[in-house]
């Protein structure tokens, strides 16, 4: 293992999570060193925020790596085996503009062996679309709700279903909505009791919150 990189290789055993690599502010060389160390340790590598340009360079060095363009993520090694007993987590988007962040959450869940599905375009401007999917929402173990603009969708979902709802603010919108701060503050100020909120565009973080929830539910039922 490279002495300049100190990886948390015990995280998978300790928390059930692989150590995700933040790719946006790392060079290709830095990412490559980490990928080699994880490959040597036979651990799945999940690199988030990887541009197409970086991915093309890395794929030339790691033929078994895969670039997930919708999520802007790169993986090396097989995902954990899907554990059906964990149930399903749904990832909702208010609109297509939320797709990149939602895809990061979806990929992160699937990498950790969680059955997950994305439901798109359920924003509050066409509320009938959401109401038409309530039966499916009520069958999920947890729901991640992505929204930009004023970020109202997670509040509405949390007021309709009893499952844990994780609000994921997205940096989409005009004027004061730009950057996702309006969505974040709206979710934090939600009148729906028990709504959980992660940071702006943090699809990976929302997925790991959902992972903790479904694993806790599984442990309780054993």
C-alpha positions in Angstrom: 0.0 0.0 0.0 1.2 3.5 -0.8 2.6 5.1 2.3 1.3 8.5 1.3 -2.3 7.3 1.4 -3.9 6.1 4.6 -7.2 4.3 3.7 -9.8 3.2 6.1 -10.0 -0.4 4.9 -11.8 -1.5 8.1 -14.8 0.8 7.3 -16.6 -1.9 5.4 -16.4 -4.3 8.3 -17.0 -1.6 10.9 -19.9 0.3 9.3 -20.9 -1.8 6.2 -19.7 1.0 3.9 -16.9 1.2 1.5 -14.6 4.3 1.8 -15.8 6.6 -1.0 -13.2 8.7 -2.7 -13.9 12.4 -3.5 -12.7 12.8 -7.0 -13.4 16.4 -7.8 -10.4 18.0 -6.2 -8.0 15.1 -6.7 -5.7 14.7 -9.7 -5.9 11.6 -11.8 -2.5 10.5 -10.3 -3.9 10.8 -6.8 -7.0 8.8 -7.6 -5.0 6.2 -9.4 -2.8 5.6 -6.3 -6.0 5.1 -4.2 -7.5 2.8 -6.8 -4.4 0.6 -6.8 -4.4 0.3 -3.1 -8.1 -0.6 -2.9 -7.6 -3.1 -5.8 -4.7 -4.7 -3.9 -6.9 -4.9 -0.8 -9.7 -6.5 -2.9 -12.1 -3.8 -1.9 -14.7 -2.0 -4.1 -13.7 1.5 -5.1 -16.3 4.2 -5.4 -15.0 7.5 -6.7 -17.5 10.4 -6.7 -17.5 13.6 -8.7 -15.3 12.4 -11.6 -15.4 14.4 -14.8 -15.6 12.7 -18.2 -12.1 13.9 -18.9 -10.6 12.3 -15.7 -12.6 9.1 -16.3 -11.2 8.7 -19.8 -7.6 8.9 -18.4 -8.3 6.6 -15.5 -10.1 4.0 -17.7 -6.9 3.6 -19.8 -5.0 2.5 -16.6 -7.8 0.4 -15.1 -9.5 -1.7 -17.7 -11.9 -3.2 -15.2 -13.1 0.1 -13.9 -16.5 1.5 -15.0 -17.6 5.1 -15.4 -21.2 5.9 -14.6 -21.7 9.1 -16.5 -25.2 10.0 -15.1 -23.8 9.9 -11.6 -20.3 11.2 -12.5 -18.9 8.3 -10.5 -16.2 5.7 -11.2 -16.2 2.2 -9.7 -13.6 -0.5 -9.7 -14.5 -4.0 -8.5 -17.9 -5.7 -8.1 -20.7 -4.2 -6.0 -21.7 -5.9 -2.8 -24.2 -8.7 -3.4 -27.8 -7.4 -3.2 -29.3 -8.2 0.2 -33.1 -8.6 -0.5 -33.8 -8.7 3.2 -32.9 -5.0 3.5 -35.9 -4.1 1.4 -36.0 -1.4 -1.2 -35.0 2.3 -1.1 -36.6 4.7 -3.5 -34.9 7.8 -4.9 -37.3 10.5 -6.0 -36.6 13.5 -8.2 -38.6 16.6 -8.5 -37.4 17.0 -12.1 -34.9 15.8 -14.6 -32.4 18.5 -13.4 -32.0 16.5 -10.2 -30.8 13.4 -12.1 -27.1 13.7 -11.5 -27.4 13.9 -7.7 -30.1 11.3 -7.7 -28.0 8.9 -9.8 -25.1 9.3 -7.3 -27.4 8.2 -4.5 -28.8 5.3 -6.5 -25.4 4.0 -7.5 -24.1 4.3 -4.0 -27.0 2.3 -2.7 -26.6 -0.4 -5.3 -22.8 -0.6 -4.6 -23.7 -1.5 -1.0 -26.1 -4.3 -1.9 -29.3 -2.3 -1.4 -32.1 -2.8 -3.9 -32.9 0.7 -5.1 -35.1 2.4 -7.8 -35.4 5.9 -9.1 -38.7 7.6 -9.7 -38.4 10.8 -11.7 -40.4 14.0 -12.3 -42.6 13.9 -9.2 -42.3 17.6 -8.4 -44.9 19.7 -6.6 -45.8 21.6 -9.8 -47.7 18.4 -10.9 -48.7 16.9 -7.6 -51.0 14.3 -9.2 -47.9 12.5 -10.5 -46.7 12.0 -6.9 -50.1 10.9 -5.6 -50.3 8.3 -8.3 -47.2 6.6 -6.9 -48.2 6.5 -3.2 -48.7 2.7 -3.1 -45.1 2.2 -4.3 -43.7 4.7 -1.8 -45.5 3.1 1.1 -43.8 -0.3 0.2 -40.3 1.2 0.5 -38.1 0.9 3.6 -36.8 4.5 3.1 -37.2 7.2 0.6 -34.6 9.8 -0.6 -36.2 12.9 -2.1 -34.2 15.2 -4.3 -35.4 18.7 -5.0 -34.0 22.1 -6.0 -35.9 25.4 -6.3 -37.7 25.9 -3.0 -37.2 22.2 -2.0 -40.8 21.5 -1.1 -41.1 17.9 -2.3 -39.5 16.2 0.8 -41.9 18.0 3.1 -44.9 16.7 1.1 -43.6 13.2 0.9 -42.9 13.1 4.6 -46.4 14.2 5.3 -47.9 11.4 3.3 -45.9 8.2 4.3 -44.6 6.9 7.6 -41.3 5.7 6.3 -38.0 7.6 6.9 -37.7 10.4 4.4 -34.3 11.9 3.6 -34.4 15.3 2.0 -31.6 15.9 -0.6 -31.4 19.5 -1.7 -30.1 20.1 -5.2 -28.3 23.2 -6.5 -30.9 23.9 -9.2 -33.1 27.0 -9.5 -33.4 30.7 -10.4 -32.2 33.6 -8.3 -32.2 32.9 -4.6 -32.6 29.2 -5.4 -29.3 29.1 -7.2 -26.7 27.0 -5.4 -29.3 24.9 -3.5 -29.4 27.1 -0.3 -33.1 27.9 -0.6 -33.9 24.2 -1.0 -31.6 23.3 2.0 -33.1 25.9 4.3 -36.7 25.0 3.2 -36.1 21.4 4.1 -34.5 22.3 7.4 -37.5 24.5 8.2 -39.9 21.8 7.2 -43.2 21.4 9.2 -43.1 17.6 8.5 -41.9 16.0 11.7 -38.9 13.7 11.4 -37.7 14.8 8.0 -34.0 14.1 7.7 -31.9 16.4 5.6 -28.4 16.1 4.1 -26.1 18.7 2.6 -26.6 20.2 -0.9 -26.0 17.7 -3.8 -24.8 15.1 -1.3 -26.2 12.0 -3.0 -23.6 9.7 -1.5 -24.4 11.0 2.0 -28.1 10.5 1.5 -27.5 6.9 0.4 -25.4 6.2 3.4 -28.1 7.6 5.7 -30.6 5.3 4.0 -28.2 2.4 4.3 -27.9 2.9 8.1 -31.7 3.0 8.4 -32.4 -0.2 6.4 -29.6 -2.1 8.3 -31.0 -0.9 11.6 -34.4 -2.2 10.6 -33.0 -5.5 9.6 -31.2 -5.9 12.9 -34.3 -5.1 14.8 -36.2 -7.8 13.0 -33.6 -10.6 13.6 
